[in-house]
Amino acid sequence: MACRRQCGKLCAPVREGPDLPRPAPDQLVAGAQTAVSDLEVEYSEEPGRLYYFKYMLAGSTDEFIPVATTRPETILGDTAVAVHPDDERYRKFVGRKVIVPMLGRAIPVIADDYVTRDFRHRGAQDHPRA
């Protein structure tokens, strides 16, 4: 099984076999009308830029959660801001609401240990996945 990425490059699976556990496809390849799992994607680091936003706590003028993203256009789809449950700086905000920058819409703050504590930001955006 092989597929072609949107850029036209051929991508081959890392491993095959009907009895091997495979995660649900994560990445849609619209041009090929298929999807590939993370196992089938070759990752490479590319130069990029981080954009920083302050998600203000609802009802507060001075409390916020800083969030960094490489794709600011995804802010429009934010459904929550996740913080690491062991991060004492932001644990007190879990269960409260923050205001989405530019939209003024309130979304919840949730605890999720998937958030990387040693990265430059402390909050992570959460978006619905298709």
Secondary structure as UniProt FT lines:
FT   STRAND          3..4
FT   TURN            6..7
FT   STRAND          10..11
FT   TURN            18..19
FT   STRAND          27..29
FT   HELIX           30..32
FT   STRAND          34..36
FT   HELIX           38..40
FT   STRAND          51..57
FT   TURN            58..59
FT   STRAND          64..69
FT   HELIX           72..77
FT   STRAND          80..83
FT   TURN            85..86
FT   HELIX           88..91
FT   TURN            92..95
FT   STRAND          97..99
FT   TURN            101..103
FT   STRAND          106..111
FT   TURN            113..114
FT   TURN            117..118
FT   STRAND          123..126
//
